[in-house]
Amino acid sequence: MNSDKQEQTIRRETAPPDFQAPSVLLDTPDYLRRIYWWAYEHPLAVKFWDRGFLINFILLGNYTRLVDAVLEAFPRPISGSLLQISNAYGQLVPRIQAQLDSNAHFDLIDILPVQLEKSQSKLRLPDKRIRMFQCDATALQCPDNSYDNVLMFFLPHELPEDKRRQALSEALRVLRPSGKLVLVEFHRPHILHPLRLWQRLVFFLFEPFATDMWRHELTHYFPEDVKYRIISKTTYFGSLYQRLVISKS
């Protein structure tokens, strides 16, 4: 009897979170199609932008450093369950795969199937630890407290404020108590940062919601009814970028 109970406990601990795939393809949100079609939606755009030197140029030479910062926030190897909300160009997803424990579960969601297909092409598959779902970040199709770890890599700045609040609320909802929410984002740079005006111009031309990251802390967009604590906040490159690690109480 004790042996059966132990076996059931092990199965519960190692079972992947209950995430429901949509029965039909989801529509692309209007703001994404209108503002970011050239960067994320068109297949030729995906092929063009997903190049290491371009990503590093966009992040002013800080791409590898910021990916390292993500991986340093998680244990080595990554155990338990990890949800990445929105795909990211470059080598982030393959590097997460390389750091997964043999019994870990890694789910990647994105609203755009072309983004999931791009990540699939970079991974060593099949891999029973990894699943991909088309899903809207503002309406995650899984129960509360489903994941040990949740990751957003440069997603909040691309969302209108109402969608940003919804996405962060969902990230905290599905995070287990004492689990980690890791956010890598833009941050207000030092006043004398030599590239401050350049970054503001880039935001003006291509990222209309990103200046919100300079106006408020990311926690400003968290839901008021969720208790959390900041484990760490680290800034990089003259405070132009940040890594925020949150634990839900």
C-alpha positions in Angstrom: 0.0 0.0 0.0 2.8 2.4 0.9 4.5 1.6 -2.3 1.4 2.4 -4.3 1.0 5.8 -2.5 4.7 6.7 -3.2 4.2 5.8 -6.9 1.1 8.0 -7.1 3.0 10.9 -5.5 5.9 10.5 -7.9 3.5 10.5 -10.8 1.8 13.7 -9.5 5.1 15.4 -9.1 6.4 14.6 -12.5 3.2 15.0 -14.5 3.2 18.0 -16.9 0.8 20.9 -16.1 -2.7 20.6 -17.4 -2.5 23.0 -20.4 -5.4 22.9 -22.9 -4.5 23.3 -26.6 -7.1 25.4 -28.5 -9.5 23.5 -30.7 -9.3 26.0 -33.5 -6.5 28.5 -34.5 -6.6 31.7 -32.6 -6.8 35.1 -34.5 -3.9 37.4 -34.3 -4.7 40.4 -32.0 -5.4 43.6 -33.8 -2.5 45.6 -32.2 0.0 42.8 -33.1 -1.1 42.7 -36.7 -1.2 46.4 -37.0 2.1 47.3 -35.3 4.4 44.2 -35.3 3.4 42.3 -38.5 6.8 43.2 -40.0 8.7 41.7 -37.0 6.8 38.6 -35.9 3.9 37.6 -38.1 5.0 37.5 -41.8 7.1 34.3 -42.5 9.7 36.3 -44.4 10.0 38.7 -41.4 10.6 35.8 -39.0 13.3 34.4 -41.3 15.0 37.8 -41.6 15.0 39.0 -38.0 15.9 35.7 -36.3 19.6 36.2 -36.8 22.1 36.4 -34.0 23.9 39.5 -35.2 20.6 41.4 -35.7 19.2 40.5 -32.3 22.5 41.5 -30.7 22.5 44.8 -32.6 18.9 45.6 -31.5 19.9 44.9 -27.9 23.1 47.0 -28.3 25.4 44.1 -27.8 23.7 42.7 -24.7 21.7 39.7 -26.1 24.0 36.9 -24.8 24.4 38.7 -21.4 20.6 38.9 -21.0 20.0 35.3 -22.0 22.7 34.3 -19.4 20.8 36.4 -16.8 17.7 34.3 -17.5 19.4 31.0 -17.1 21.2 32.2 -14.0 17.8 32.9 -12.4 16.9 29.2 -12.6 18.6 26.2 -11.0 21.1 24.1 -13.0 19.6 21.9 -14.2 16.1 23.4 -14.4 13.8 21.1 -12.5 10.0 21.1 -12.1 7.8 22.9 -14.6 8.7 26.0 -16.6 6.3 28.1 -18.8 7.8 30.6 -21.3 5.1 33.1 -22.3 5.9 34.2 -25.9 8.6 33.0 -28.1 11.9 34.9 -28.4 14.3 35.1 -31.3 17.8 33.8 -31.0 19.1 30.9 -28.8 17.1 31.4 -25.6 14.8 28.4 -26.2 17.6 25.9 -27.2 19.7 27.0 -24.3 16.7 26.4 -22.0 16.4 22.9 -23.5 20.1 22.3 -22.8 19.6 23.2 -19.1 16.5 21.1 -18.5 16.6 18.3 -15.9 15.6 14.9 -17.3 12.3 15.1 -15.4 11.6 18.7 -16.1 8.6 20.1 -18.1 9.0 23.1 -20.4 6.0 24.6 -22.1 6.3 27.4 -24.7 3.3 29.4 -25.8 2.8 32.1 -28.4 -0.2 33.5 -30.2 1.5 33.1 -33.6 2.0 29.6 -35.0 4.9 30.8 -37.1 6.8 31.7 -34.0 6.3 28.2 -32.5 7.4 26.6 -35.8 10.6 28.7 -35.7 11.5 27.5 -32.2 10.7 23.9 -33.2 13.3 24.1 -35.9 16.0 25.0 -33.4 15.3 22.2 -30.9 16.5 18.7 -30.7 13.2 16.8 -31.1 11.4 14.7 -30.2 11.8 15.7 -26.5 9.0 14.6 -24.2 9.9 17.4 -21.7 8.9 20.1 -24.2 5.4 21.1 -25.4 4.3 24.1 -27.5 0.9 25.6 -27.6 -0.7 28.4 -29.5 -2.2 30.6 -26.8 -2.9 34.2 -26.0 -0.7 35.5 -23.1 -3.7 37.3 -21.6 -5.8 34.1 -21.3 -3.6 31.1 -20.4 -5.5 27.8 -20.7 -4.3 26.1 -17.5 -5.4 26.1 -13.8 -4.1 28.4 -11.1 -0.7 27.5 -9.5 0.3 25.2 -12.4 4.0 26.1 -12.9 7.1 26.2 -10.7 8.7 28.8 -12.9 7.3 31.4 -15.5 9.4 33.4 -17.9 8.7 36.5 -20.0 11.6 37.7 -22.1 10.9 41.2 -23.6 7.2 40.7 -23.8 5.5 43.4 -21.6 6.9 46.3 -23.5 5.2 45.1 -26.7 1.8 45.0 -25.2 -0.7 47.8 -24.8 -1.2 48.6 -21.1 -4.5 46.7 -20.7 -3.0 43.6 -22.3 0.2 44.0 -20.3 -1.8 44.0 -17.1 -3.8 41.0 -18.2 -0.7 39.0 -19.2 1.2 39.8 -16.0 -1.9 38.8 -14.0 -2.1 35.5 -15.9 1.6 34.9 -15.3 1.2 35.3 -11.6 -2.0 33.3 -11.5 -0.4 30.2 -13.0 2.7 30.5 -10.9 2.8 28.2 -7.9 3.4 29.9 -4.5 7.1 30.3 -3.8 7.8 29.7 -7.5 9.7 32.2 -9.7 8.5 34.7 -12.2 11.5 35.9 -14.2 11.0 39.1 -16.3 13.7 40.5 -18.6 12.7 43.9 -20.0 13.8 47.4 -20.8 14.4 49.8 -17.9 14.7 53.5 -17.5 18.4 54.3 -18.3 20.6 56.7 -16.4 20.0 60.3 -17.3 23.4 60.6 -19.0 23.3 57.3 -20.8 25.0 58.0 -24.2 22.3 55.9 -26.0 19.3 57.2 -24.2 18.1 59.4 -27.1 18.8 56.6 -29.6 16.7 54.2 -27.6 13.9 56.7 -27.3 14.0 57.2 -31.1 13.8 53.4 -31.6 10.8 53.3 -29.3 9.1 56.2 -31.1 9.6 54.5 -34.5 9.0 50.9 -33.8 7.9 50.2 -30.2 5.0 52.5 -29.3 4.3 51.0 -25.9 7.9 50.5 -24.7 8.3 54.0 -23.1 5.9 52.7 -20.4 9.0 50.7 -19.2 10.6 54.1 -18.5 7.6 55.6 -16.8 6.9 52.9 -14.2 8.4 49.9 -12.6 7.1 46.6 -14.0 5.4 45.9 -10.7 3.1 48.9 -11.4 1.3 46.7 -13.9 0.8 43.7 -11.4 -2.7 43.0 -10.1 -3.4 44.6 -6.8 -4.9 41.5 -5.3 -1.8 39.2 -5.6 0.8 39.1 -2.9 4.3 38.8 -4.1 7.9 39.6 -3.1 10.8 40.8 -5.2 13.6 38.2 -4.9 16.0 40.3 -6.9 16.2 43.2 -9.4 19.3 43.6 -11.5 19.9 46.2 -14.1 22.3 46.1 -17.0 24.1 48.4 -19.5 23.6 51.6 -17.6 20.2 50.5 -16.4 18.8 50.2 -19.9 17.7 46.6 -19.2 16.5 44.8 -16.2 16.0 41.3 -14.8 13.2 41.1 -12.2 12.7 37.9 -10.2 9.4 37.6 -8.4 8.0 35.0 -5.9 4.3 34.7 -5.3 3.3 34.5 -1.7 
